[in-house]
Amino acid sequence: NKLMNKPEHIDFATLLSEWNEVVSALRSEGMNVITVEHNEESNALYTPNCLFPNNWLSTHSDGLTIYPMKAKNRRLEIRADIINH
């Protein structure tokens, strides 16, 4: 899958700008949006897909479901501080 290859350049400024626009749009509609920052273990250089936690977790009325991730760098995104928030 060519999308699974590490890109030569990641434009984090554009990614963050687009993410902030999504967060603002959701909040403007009254949604409660929780955001978290990178930490040393989930360094953005190794986890470029970390802006999309919906791939490894989902929330339900009775709790949280954590899904396994096949790619090693995606496993770094699964953080206790996010789960315990």
JOUR-V562991 format. One record per helix or strand of 3 or more residues. SS is the DSSP state (H for helix, E for strand). FROM is the first residue (numbers start at 1). LEN is the number of residues. If there is no record, write none. Layout:
# JOUR-V562991
SS,FROM,LEN + SS,FROM,LEN
This chain:
# JOUR-V562991
H,2,3 + H,12,17 + H,53,3 + E,57,4 + E,63,4 + H,72,4 + H,80,4
